[in-house]
Amino acid sequence: MRRHTRGHGPRKPWSKATLQSRISELRNRLGTDSDGNPFLPRDRTGTYRLSPTARCDWTRFTQLAERGLAKGPEAGAGIADLEAALDLVRGRPFGGADLAWAAARIQEMLVRITDVAHTLATWHRNAPRPDLKAARRAVMRGLDIDDSAEILYQDWMLIEDQAGNRAGVSAAYETLRGVNQRLEIGMEGETEKVFATIMKRTAS
């Protein structure tokens, strides 16, 4: 049975019993670390803090992304970090739930994930020995999270063009067009430019 907490807030706070019940539920949901200690330790002072052993994939993602971007693509050092960061991404932030209180954070996460996917695809594509398969994989991982990220469709078209796959370029463009129709938005000028340039050059 779902508990309703509507009406609780600064003007109508939870009772002590309700607070303790909610904290207990949260502690059970978070679970314990490898040593059996709860991630939300019991504290009789009334101050609740997560254990230092509690970790978050998003924190690790940002650490890897920042380190990878700082290293750059040379010798593959930065690429390995960005690959590891993207491997942590499993589905849309917060499970795709429409949470008003998390809207700004969700948007920030989508932007950063898209940036990592775009950078990784670009580095793979522009490497001395281009790895188009890895570049394509990075783009698809990014689009799995945000299928409206136009920069990734631009990457996709450039990858297929580099692979000599004109039909793949058209497939990327048409996929984006379908997404934009669903969202009732227009296509960015840069995307149209990338597509038109490739099509004109490969027309023969």
C-alpha positions as CSV (number, residue, x, y, z in Angstrom):
1,M,0.0,0.0,0.0
2,R,1.3,3.4,-0.9
3,R,1.7,5.9,1.9
4,H,0.6,9.5,1.1
5,T,2.6,12.3,2.7
6,R,0.8,15.2,1.1
7,G,0.6,18.2,3.3
8,H,3.9,17.6,5.2
9,G,6.5,20.3,4.9
10,P,8.0,23.2,6.9
11,R,4.5,24.3,8.1
12,K,3.4,20.8,8.9
13,P,6.5,18.6,9.6
14,W,6.4,14.9,10.3
15,S,6.0,13.7,13.8
16,K,9.0,12.2,15.5
17,A,7.5,8.7,15.0
18,T,6.9,9.3,11.3
19,L,10.4,10.6,10.8
20,Q,11.9,7.6,12.5
21,S,9.8,5.3,10.4
22,R,10.8,7.0,7.1
23,I,14.5,7.0,8.1
24,S,14.2,3.3,8.9
25,E,12.6,2.6,5.5
26,L,15.4,4.6,3.8
27,R,18.1,2.7,5.7
28,N,16.6,-0.6,4.6
29,R,16.3,0.5,1.0
30,L,20.0,1.7,0.9
31,G,21.2,-1.5,2.4
32,T,24.7,-2.3,3.8
33,D,28.3,-2.2,2.6
34,S,30.5,-5.2,2.2
35,D,31.2,-5.2,5.9
36,G,27.5,-5.3,6.8
37,N,27.4,-1.7,8.0
38,P,24.4,0.4,6.9
39,F,25.0,3.1,4.3
40,L,22.8,5.3,6.5
41,P,24.2,4.8,10.0
42,R,22.1,5.0,13.1
43,D,22.7,8.3,14.9
44,R,20.9,9.2,18.2
45,T,21.9,12.8,17.9
46,G,19.3,13.4,15.2
47,T,21.8,14.2,12.5
48,Y,21.7,11.8,9.6
49,R,24.7,11.4,7.2
50,L,25.5,8.8,4.6
51,S,28.4,6.5,5.4
52,P,31.7,7.5,3.7
53,T,31.5,4.1,2.0
54,A,28.4,5.1,0.1
55,R,29.1,5.7,-3.5
56,C,27.2,7.0,-6.5
57,D,27.7,6.1,-10.2
58,W,27.1,9.7,-11.2
59,T,29.9,10.9,-8.9
60,R,32.2,8.3,-10.5
61,F,31.0,9.3,-14.0
62,T,31.9,12.9,-13.5
63,Q,35.3,12.0,-12.1
64,L,36.1,9.8,-15.0
65,A,34.7,12.3,-17.5
66,E,36.7,15.2,-16.1
67,R,39.9,13.2,-16.0
68,G,39.4,11.8,-19.5
69,L,38.7,15.3,-21.0
70,A,41.8,16.7,-19.2
71,K,44.0,13.9,-20.6
72,G,42.7,14.2,-24.2
73,P,42.8,11.6,-26.9
74,E,46.5,11.2,-27.2
75,A,47.8,7.7,-26.6
76,G,44.3,6.7,-25.8
77,A,44.6,7.8,-22.1
78,G,41.5,10.0,-22.1
79,I,39.6,7.7,-24.4
80,A,39.8,4.9,-21.8
81,D,38.4,7.1,-19.1
82,L,35.5,8.3,-21.2
83,E,34.7,4.7,-22.3
84,A,34.6,3.8,-18.6
85,A,32.4,6.7,-17.8
86,L,29.9,5.8,-20.5
87,D,29.9,2.2,-19.4
88,L,28.4,3.4,-16.1
89,V,25.4,4.8,-17.8
90,R,22.5,2.4,-17.8
91,G,19.2,4.0,-18.8
92,R,17.9,7.5,-18.4
93,P,18.7,9.4,-15.2
94,F,16.3,8.5,-12.4
95,G,14.9,5.7,-14.5
96,G,13.2,8.2,-16.9
97,A,10.8,9.3,-14.2
98,D,9.3,12.8,-14.6
99,L,10.4,14.3,-11.3
100,A,9.8,18.0,-10.9
101,W,12.3,18.3,-8.0
102,A,15.0,16.7,-10.1
103,A,14.3,18.3,-13.5
104,A,17.4,20.6,-13.4
105,R,19.7,17.7,-12.3
106,I,18.3,15.4,-14.9
107,Q,18.9,18.0,-17.6
108,E,22.5,18.5,-16.4
109,M,23.1,14.7,-16.5
110,L,21.7,14.4,-20.0
111,V,23.9,17.2,-21.2
112,R,27.0,15.7,-19.7
113,I,26.3,12.2,-20.9
114,T,25.7,13.6,-24.4
115,D,29.0,15.6,-24.2
116,V,31.0,12.5,-23.3
117,A,29.4,10.4,-26.1
118,H,30.0,13.2,-28.6
119,T,33.6,13.7,-27.5
120,L,34.3,10.0,-27.5
121,A,32.8,9.6,-31.0
122,T,34.9,12.5,-32.3
123,W,38.1,11.2,-30.8
124,H,37.6,7.8,-32.3
125,R,36.6,9.2,-35.6
126,N,39.6,11.6,-35.8
127,A,42.2,9.2,-34.5
128,P,45.3,8.4,-36.6
129,R,43.7,4.9,-37.0
130,P,40.0,5.7,-36.8
131,D,37.8,3.3,-35.0
132,L,34.4,3.9,-36.5
133,K,32.8,0.9,-34.8
134,A,33.8,2.4,-31.4
135,A,32.6,5.9,-32.5
136,R,29.3,4.5,-33.6
137,R,28.9,2.6,-30.3
138,A,29.5,5.9,-28.3
139,V,26.8,7.7,-30.4
140,M,24.3,4.9,-29.9
141,R,24.9,4.8,-26.2
142,G,24.3,8.5,-26.0
143,L,21.1,8.3,-28.1
144,D,19.8,5.5,-25.9
145,I,19.8,8.1,-23.1
146,D,18.6,11.1,-25.1
147,D,17.3,10.4,-28.6
148,S,16.8,14.1,-29.3
149,A,20.5,15.1,-29.0
150,E,21.2,16.6,-32.4
151,I,24.9,16.7,-32.0
152,L,24.9,12.9,-31.8
153,Y,23.0,12.7,-35.1
154,Q,25.6,14.9,-36.7
155,D,28.3,12.6,-35.3
156,W,26.3,9.6,-36.7
157,M,26.2,11.1,-40.1
158,L,29.9,12.0,-40.1
159,I,30.7,8.5,-39.0
160,E,28.7,6.9,-41.8
161,D,30.1,9.3,-44.3
162,Q,33.6,8.4,-43.2
163,A,32.7,4.7,-43.6
164,G,31.5,5.4,-47.1
165,N,27.9,4.5,-46.1
166,R,25.7,7.1,-47.8
167,A,22.5,5.1,-46.9
168,G,23.6,5.2,-43.3
169,V,23.9,9.0,-43.5
170,S,20.3,9.1,-44.8
171,A,19.2,6.7,-42.1
172,A,20.6,8.9,-39.3
173,Y,18.9,12.0,-40.8
174,E,15.6,10.3,-41.2
175,T,15.7,8.9,-37.6
176,L,16.3,12.4,-36.3
177,R,13.5,13.8,-38.5
178,G,11.1,11.3,-37.0
179,V,12.2,12.2,-33.4
180,N,11.7,15.9,-34.1
181,Q,8.3,15.3,-35.6
182,R,7.3,13.5,-32.5
183,L,8.6,16.3,-30.3
184,E,7.1,18.9,-32.7
185,I,10.4,20.8,-33.1
186,G,12.4,22.0,-36.0
187,M,15.9,20.7,-37.0
188,E,19.0,22.7,-36.1
189,G,20.6,24.6,-38.9
190,E,24.0,22.9,-38.3
191,T,22.4,19.4,-38.7
192,E,20.8,20.4,-42.0
193,K,24.2,21.8,-43.1
194,V,26.1,18.6,-42.2
195,F,23.5,16.5,-44.1
196,A,23.4,18.7,-47.2
197,T,27.2,18.9,-47.4
198,I,27.6,15.2,-47.3
199,M,24.8,14.5,-49.8
200,K,26.1,17.1,-52.2
201,R,29.6,15.8,-52.1
202,T,28.6,12.1,-52.5
203,A,25.8,12.8,-55.1
204,S,27.8,11.2,-57.9
